[in-house]
Amino acid sequence: MPAKLTAAKRKTALKKLKGWKLQDGRDAIEKTYVFDNFIEAFGFMSSAALVAQQMDHHPEWFNVYNRVMVVLSTHDANGLTQLDLDLAEAMETLAKGRARKG
């Protein structure tokens, strides 16, 4: 089972992950991606799903039209682990050039 992140590791990681923040009331990180349209949002989700399946680490997410709201936490560890950071980084790479800024 992956170990929960230390406070120092968590703080450092969040500085690198633009737009990601700690979720209120839970040991998790969250981000909302905004795309030009539904097809771009769904394409991002499809690509991210393939990565998540390879990692055997799956996001909590919600999609409405051009928005994809993502929450990452490792349920087995009951909190944030390196797996969450790795998946967030992969999602950032996938969203590059697709998601709107801001």
C-alpha positions, 0 to 999 in steps of 0.5 A: 500500500502506498504511504501518505505524503508528508506535509513537506512533500505535499506542499512542494508538489502542489507548487509544481502542479498548477491549478491543483489545490487541497480539497476542503475537509478531505485529504485529496487534491482537486482541479477543474479543467475547462476545454473549448467544447464537450469533445475536447473534454471527453477526449481528455477524459478518455486519454486520462482513463487509459493512463489511470488504468495502466497505473491502476489508480482511478480518479473521481471526476465529474463532467458537464459539457466542457468542464472536467472536475477531478479529485485525486486521493488514494482510498487504500491509504485514506489520503494523498500519496505519490500515486495521486501526484503522478496521475495529476502530472500525467493529466497536466501533460494530457491537458497541455494544449487542450485545456483553456488557461485560467 
